[in-house]
């Protein structure tokens, strides 16, 4: 593939111009946009039209090789070949005649300003493709490149091609029954009366100004055949005045931060005409949020926002620019893990049976018909089923003591599963601040907790949601799962399982400020990232740190990934592959990450995964 680089070092006003007859373009001074285009149309329309066969003869004159009057120069190869015609060369419609289906009709189909001699094979390869940069090098016309929908001519005629396309779009405006041709910033425009690609043609017009051959051709067509000129050869700046149109751009400050985030947007649009309307969609919902040129917008919720600016100029032209995932709004207040257990390291919970000979048990059985077929976190879970026991069950699974004294707004989350049915639910969640830590739970005071539980016989792991523990703030608490059954047989007892138990909360301000050291840098690169990023940290003094952990949360405050950090001097790094603790890929979004040590938060930051 060929990369086409443009370096424009000439001012537009200094571009080469041909010498049209005095007064030919009178009335165009100071005009731009559609007004200028209409004025030029009035000057160059009603030309003398010739037949398609006459065009064959005329091309011997218009494209004559200056070094050999018996030859013509072929457009795409640059070869000098005999002017005898086919099969050495044929007539190329630079504005592909199928783009509007005008064929070889007298007028657009025979207009010498866009007919050029070309090698028949190269003509066929170009076909009706639009014009654009890039593709595969053509084996014959080696200066040309092509793909399925576009053709790039050799550098020496890029401007020629652009100005022929602009001529056709100006000469044929749909007047008097003629076809209306337009240039658009797109490819794949067949069979509509359109041609592209506008942005590329604008570049080519600047890159390759008219040379002597192109200017002479314009003179010959005007003086000897059609009596009209290509105005864009005489003055290439007409192109910029008409088609430069609107180039929409904008900036924002800041582009990321914590909610509430106030963002200043600045319009940086370039336009040939005056801009009369601005329409901003500032939160990606497709609805206009402002019609000011430079609005401010307050983002009150965490999220990733795409921004669209739509501009209308004085000529009624519209153009838009969308910057995807441009504004990142997060929250610095991320939860800390106070307690977490998925029973992967054995069991340190208290199991107490008030009735029945069966008890809660730790299990990794996912093959039995009465057990879960999967595990939410790791391989182990807690399981209870009273089927076949001696009497109805009342069995308790009680956590170790959990310290909530240094956190605000604590909450519990867990996953639960059930199968079979009973006349009673068979599963309750409790919390107590006066349980002794062992022995009979009925001797303590227990508060019922409102959690989301799976429906009867659903056999689906269900998240509890955030179960409020605010009643126990500034205290130590035990969490208990109570299993019960009305009997021991079918329809009188259920199977229950529980796993992935977490208690989280928000560090109190005085705890957050009690950092081990103030000289901490925590960042990640790349950011945004896909599929992986490296978390990097620098800590000036490790002497007070016994162990460290990097913890990753989603924007809902849910734990995604935690990993131990190896302390190696004052610098360290951890690579995250964009997966959770189960090795499953996570979705696009903002993630909070925190470095902690000795039970204290050291630093936190945000990263963006973009898939």
KEPALO-935031 format. One record per residue (C-alpha): x, y, z. Coordinates in steps of 0.05 Angstrom, whole numbers, padded with zeros to 5 digits, always signed. Example, Ala and Ser with C-alpha at 12.3 -4.5 7.8 and 13.67 -1.06 7.14 Angstrom:
BEGIN
+00246-00090+00156
+00273-00021+00143
***
This chain:
BEGIN
+00000+00000+00000
+00025+00069-00016
+00020+00124+00036
+00006+00191+00006
+00034+00248+00046
+00017+00320+00031
+00061+00378+00049
+00030+00444+00028
+00080+00499+00031
+00046+00549-00015
-00007+00597+00008
-00072+00590-00030
-00065+00660-00057
+00002+00640-00087
-00023+00580-00126
-00010+00580-00200
-00064+00608-00244
-00076+00606-00319
-00094+00667-00360
-00167+00668-00380
-00192+00723-00426
-00201+00790-00391
-00269+00796-00357
-00285+00721-00364
-00297+00714-00289
-00327+00782-00276
-00380+00778-00221
-00346+00725-00180
-00306+00773-00137
-00318+00764-00062
-00364+00704-00072
-00357+00636-00038
-00395+00571-00027
-00458+00557-00067
-00462+00630-00090
-00395+00626-00124
-00411+00557-00153
-00475+00585-00184
-00438+00645-00213
-00386+00599-00245
-00441+00555-00273
-00472+00615-00307
-00405+00630-00340
-00387+00560-00365
-00455+00530-00382
-00487+00530-00452
-00420+00509-00481
-00414+00481-00552
-00428+00406-00545
-00395+00356-00591
-00410+00284-00607
-00375+00225-00575
-00341+00207-00641
-00318+00279-00649
-00289+00276-00579
-00244+00220-00603
-00213+00266-00655
-00210+00326-00607
-00170+00287-00555
-00114+00281-00606
-00108+00356-00602
-00124+00369-00528
-00077+00316-00502
-00022+00322-00554
+00048+00306-00532
+00087+00372-00536
+00149+00334-00556
+00115+00293-00610
+00052+00321-00643
+00035+00252-00671
+00027+00224-00601
-00020+00235-00542
-00003+00230-00467
-00044+00178-00430
-00074+00202-00365
-00059+00147-00315
+00007+00119-00343
+00038+00183-00371
+00059+00144-00433
+00067+00179-00500
+00032+00135-00551
+00009+00142-00623
-00053+00184-00631
-00084+00132-00678
-00131+00110-00623
-00159+00042-00604
-00131-00009-00586
-00073+00034-00563
-00118+00081-00523
-00191+00096-00511
-00233+00151-00480
-00236+00154-00404
-00294+00188-00369
-00259+00216-00308
-00328+00229-00278
-00350+00157-00287
-00408+00158-00335
-00446+00107-00293
-00447+00157-00235
-00512+00187-00259
-00519+00140-00318
-00509+00193-00371
-00468+00147-00416
-00441+00179-00479
-00499+00229-00484
-00479+00294-00517
-00464+00341-00459
-00436+00306-00396
-00419+00244-00436
-00378+00282-00487
-00351+00340-00447
-00277+00346-00463
-00261+00376-00396
-00266+00307-00365
-00251+00261-00424
-00179+00237-00427
-00141+00185-00468
-00121+00123-00427
-00094+00054-00436
-00155+00008-00447
-00134-00042-00393
-00121+00013-00342
-00187+00046-00361
-00222-00020-00347
-00186-00028-00280
-00207+00041-00258
-00278+00026-00279
-00327+00069-00241
-00288+00074-00177
-00288+00138-00136
-00222+00173-00124
-00184+00164-00058
-00115+00149-00031
-00087+00079-00020
-00096+00008-00043
-00054-00040-00085
-00005-00016-00137
-00031-00026-00207
+00016-00073-00247
+00013-00031-00311
+00000+00040-00287
+00051+00033-00231
+00039+00103-00205
-00034+00086-00191
-00064+00048-00132
-00133+00017-00125
-00179-00024-00081
-00251-00047-00086
-00282+00023-00084
-00228+00074-00101
-00173+00093-00150
-00112+00135-00136
-00079+00165-00198
-00005+00179-00205
+00020+00240-00168
+00031+00282-00231
-00044+00283-00248
-00077+00282-00179
-00095+00356-00184
-00118+00347-00257
-00167+00293-00235
-00192+00334-00177
-00204+00396-00220
-00241+00355-00273
-00288+00328-00220
-00300+00397-00191
-00313+00423-00262
-00367+00370-00274
-00401+00385-00208
-00403+00459-00226
-00421+00455-00299
-00479+00405-00290
-00527+00433-00238
-00593+00404-00262
-00614+00465-00303
-00653+00459-00368
-00663+00384-00360
-00589+00370-00351
-00564+00322-00298
-00545+00349-00229
-00476+00324-00208
-00448+00333-00139
-00382+00319-00103
-00388+00283-00036
-00340+00261+00018
-00352+00187+00008
-00336+00128-00037
-00382+00073-00063
-00426+00128-00093
-00447+00089-00156
-00499+00093-00187
-00520+00160-00158
-00499+00224-00195
-00445+00234-00143
-00370+00228-00141
-00319+00226-00085
-00280+00230-00044
-00285+00305-00031
-00233+00310+00025
-00182+00273-00017
-00197+00314-00080
-00187+00378-00039
-00118+00353-00019
-00100+00334-00090
-00120+00403-00115
-00070+00434-00067
-00016+00381-00076
-00014+00383-00153
-00027+00454-00180
-00040+00463-00255
+00021+00453-00300
+00033+00476-00371
+00001+00414-00401
-00064+00423-00362
-00067+00497-00376
-00055+00488-00450
-00110+00435-00452
-00158+00484-00420
-00141+00536-00472
-00149+00488-00531
-00218+00464-00507
-00240+00536-00498
-00212+00564-00563
-00223+00506-00611
-00280+00463-00587
-00328+00480-00531
-00321+00555-00518
-00319+00545-00442
-00263+00538-00391
-00249+00497-00329
-00249+00553-00277
-00211+00510-00227
-00151+00507-00274
-00152+00582-00282
-00159+00593-00207
-00151+00532-00162
-00171+00574-00102
-00243+00571-00127
-00243+00499-00102
-00228+00521-00031
-00278+00577-00033
-00334+00530-00054
-00319+00462-00023
-00275+00474+00037
-00342+00477+00073
-00343+00458+00146
-00288+00422+00182
-00319+00409+00250
-00273+00403+00310
-00277+00419+00384
-00239+00410+00449
-00259+00401+00522
-00226+00418+00588
-00222+00375+00629
-00236+00309+00593
-00235+00267+00656
-00247+00274+00730
-00292+00256+00787
-00367+00272+00790
-00392+00325+00794
-00348+00346+00735
-00358+00414+00701
-00330+00413+00630
-00318+00473+00584
-00326+00457+00510
-00294+00500+00456
-00315+00501+00383
-00255+00498+00337
-00292+00490+00271
-00264+00517+00206
-00314+00539+00153
-00314+00576+00087
-00377+00611+00107
-00404+00640+00172
-00430+00589+00222
-00501+00604+00242
-00521+00545+00285
-00488+00499+00336
-00520+00436+00364
-00484+00397+00419
-00502+00327+00444
-00460+00326+00507
-00480+00260+00538
-00488+00214+00478
-00563+00205+00483
-00578+00235+00415
-00614+00296+00444
-00588+00368+00438
-00560+00393+00504
-00537+00462+00481
-00539+00509+00421
-00484+00555+00446
-00418+00560+00410
-00377+00544+00472
-00421+00512+00525
-00405+00485+00594
-00436+00421+00619
-00441+00390+00688
-00433+00314+00691
-00464+00290+00757
-00459+00215+00745
-00400+00169+00732
-00395+00144+00661
-00360+00147+00593
-00392+00200+00548
-00388+00209+00472
-00396+00281+00447
-00425+00304+00380
-00423+00375+00351
-00466+00390+00291
-00454+00455+00253
-00496+00493+00202
-00464+00548+00159
-00495+00606+00122
-00501+00564+00059
-00546+00513+00094
-00490+00462+00096
-00488+00415+00156
-00429+00376+00184
-00417+00336+00247
-00360+00310+00289
-00367+00256+00342
-00312+00241+00392
-00327+00173+00421
-00314+00158+00495
-00286+00229+00501
-00307+00249+00571
-00291+00202+00629
-00327+00215+00694
-00310+00173+00755
-00312+00174+00830
-00253+00178+00877
-00294+00146+00933
-00284+00072+00920
-00301+00019+00971
-00251-00020+01012
-00256-00095+01024
-00266-00107+01098
-00279-00181+01095
-00279-00232+01037
-00286-00307+01036
-00299-00358+00981
-00277-00417+01024
-00216-00430+00981
-00170-00431+01043
-00212-00478+01085
-00265-00460+01136
-00259-00413+01195
-00334-00403+01203
-00375-00430+01261
-00423-00486+01242
-00478-00497+01294
-00537-00546+01288
-00597-00534+01332
-00636-00592+01301
-00624-00648+01251
-00563-00692+01243
-00542-00657+01178
-00498-00594+01179
-00471-00541+01133
-00411-00569+01095
-00356-00543+01051
-00362-00573+00981
-00332-00573+00912
-00384-00621+00883
-00412-00594+00819
-00430-00660+00786
-00486-00685+00831
-00558-00672+00812
-00573-00639+00878
-00513-00593+00875
-00496-00530+00834
-00465-00542+00766
-00416-00484+00774
-00382-00442+00827
-00384-00365+00826
-00315-00355+00856
-00261-00408+00858
-00277-00482+00868
-00308-00486+00937
-00375-00465+00967
-00417-00479+01029
-00475-00527+01020
-00534-00553+01062
-00589-00603+01045
-00632-00636+01099
-00660-00690+01054
-00657-00758+01090
-00640-00729+01158
-00675-00748+01224
-00717-00685+01233
-00731-00615+01206
-00669-00572+01204
-00646-00510+01240
-00573-00502+01221
-00529-00440+01225
-00467-00418+01187
-00435-00360+01225
-00377-00316+01202
-00317-00295+01242
-00321-00226+01275
-00318-00170+01223
-00291-00101+01244
-00335-00044+01217
-00306+00010+01263
-00262+00043+01210
-00311+00045+01152
-00373+00084+01133
-00434+00055+01096
-00413-00018+01101
-00451-00070+01061
-00452-00145+01050
-00454-00182+00984
-00457-00256+00970
-00481-00307+00919
-00534-00360+00936
-00564-00420+00901
-00624-00465+00915
-00659-00527+00890
-00723-00565+00907
-00782-00538+00947
-00810-00533+01017
-00869-00500+01051
-00819-00451+01080
-00764-00411+01047
-00710-00447+01085
-00656-00393+01083
-00647-00329+01125
-00591-00279+01131
-00574-00248+01199
-00525-00201+01232
-00506-00195+01306
-00461-00149+01345
-00466-00190+01410
-00454-00261+01387
-00399-00292+01429
-00362-00320+01368
-00379-00393+01385
-00435-00433+01414
-00510-00428+01410
-00532-00369+01365
-00600-00365+01397
-00567-00334+01458
-00549-00272+01418
-00590-00217+01387
-00596-00222+01311
-00620-00171+01261
-00652-00197+01197
-00618-00173+01134
-00657-00158+01070
-00621-00193+01013
-00640-00215+00943
-00647-00290+00941
-00660-00340+00885
-00731-00363+00872
-00752-00432+00895
-00720-00489+00855
-00686-00439+00808
-00617-00474+00809
-00586-00407+00790
-00532-00370+00829
-00562-00303+00849
-00527-00240+00874
-00553-00212+00939
-00544-00140+00919
-00514-00092+00969
-00542-00112+01037
-00541-00052+01084
-00499-00059+01147
-00503+00014+01170
-00538-00007+01235
-00472-00039+01255
-00425+00018+01237
-00372+00029+01291
-00381-00042+01316
-00359-00113+01305
-00409-00159+01271
-00421-00232+01256
-00459-00251+01192
-00500-00315+01195
-00536-00357+01143
-00592-00399+01175
-00618-00461+01139
-00685-00490+01159
-00733-00543+01133
-00802-00567+01151
-00782-00639+01143
-00732-00688+01113
-00764-00712+01049
-00788-00688+00981
-00826-00622+00982
-00806-00612+01055
-00733-00591+01048
-00690-00553+01000
-00617-00551+00981
-00580-00485+00991
-00510-00462+00974
-00473-00397+00989
-00407-00369+00963
-00367-00306+00946
-00382-00269+01011
-00356-00198+01016
-00364-00141+01065
-00342-00074+01039
-00346-00001+01061
-00316+00068+01051
-00256+00088+01092
-00269+00144+01141
-00236+00210+01122
-00187+00207+01180
-00167+00136+01160
-00159+00155+01087
-00113+00213+01106
-00070+00168+01150
-00026+00146+01093
+00039+00109+01106
+00075+00159+01063
+00055+00220+01023
+00105+00206+00968
+00066+00156+00927
+00055+00155+00852
+00005+00106+00821
-00011+00104+00747
-00023+00056+00689
+00001+00052+00617
-00028+00050+00566
-00092+00085+00585
-00142+00075+00553
-00121+00003+00540
-00140-00062+00506
-00126-00118+00522
-00077-00105+00579
-00046-00048+00619
+00011-00042+00668
-00002-00010+00736
+00061+00026+00759
+00075+00053+00829
+00131+00089+00864
+00135+00093+00940
+00192+00132+00972
+00195+00090+01036
+00178+00016+01040
+00204+00010+01111
+00135+00012+01143
+00102-00034+01092
+00097-00108+01106
+00052-00127+01048
+00015-00092+00992
-00044-00107+00947
-00073-00078+00883
-00149-00080+00880
-00192-00065+00819
-00266-00045+00823
-00319-00029+00772
-00360+00035+00775
-00413+00000+00817
-00361-00011+00871
-00359-00086+00858
-00292-00122+00867
-00265-00144+00800
-00193-00165+00814
-00144-00165+00870
-00071-00186+00869
-00011-00185+00915
+00044-00135+00899
+00117-00154+00901
+00157-00100+00935
+00223-00089+00899
+00258-00026+00919
+00217+00038+00911
+00185+00019+00845
+00138-00036+00824
+00088-00056+00771
+00031-00104+00760
+00001-00123+00693
-00074-00131+00687
-00101-00171+00628
-00172-00143+00634
-00199-00204+00670
-00234-00215+00737
-00214-00261+00794
-00244-00320+00756
-00202-00305+00694
-00263-00281+00655
-00255-00220+00609
-00289-00157+00634
-00328-00108+00591
-00311-00038+00566
-00314+00014+00621
-00280+00056+00674
-00246+00016+00729
-00219+00042+00795
-00154+00013+00822
-00124+00022+00890
-00058+00005+00922
-00063-00013+00996
-00015-00038+01049
-00020-00055+01123
-00095-00048+01116
-00090+00025+01094
-00105+00058+01028
-00041+00086+00996
-00067+00113+00930
-00122+00104+00879
-00133+00121+00806
-00176+00104+00745
-00165+00068+00680
-00207+00058+00617
-00215-00008+00581
-00238+00003+00509
-00255-00058+00467
***
